[in-house]
Amino acid sequence: MPCYHFNVYGGSAIRDIEGSLLSSNECAQSELLQYAADLLARESMDLYPDAEWKIEVTDCLRNLLFRISINLSVFVVVDSKQHIEN
């Protein structure tokens, strides 16, 4: 089975040194989505405006296969017809 590494960047980098053995790229993509959902559920209070988190999946040769980027943007509503980015 192929080995996949799930690396997290934002605030600090968390590199997956060991990796996970999964049967296919489709399984790795599914794991990525679940991992991102779990991370957001646990760490949402640490996601501050304009900070970006990335979760990347690489293969055993460290080739990038998938990436999810998470960015929180905050907007201030001036009136009901326009808004500006804060």
Secondary structure, DSSP 8 states (H G I E B T S, - for coil): --EEEEEEESSS-B--SS-EE-S-HHHHHHHHHHHHHHHHHHHGGG--TT-EEEEEEE-TT--EEEEEEEE---EEEEETTEEEE-
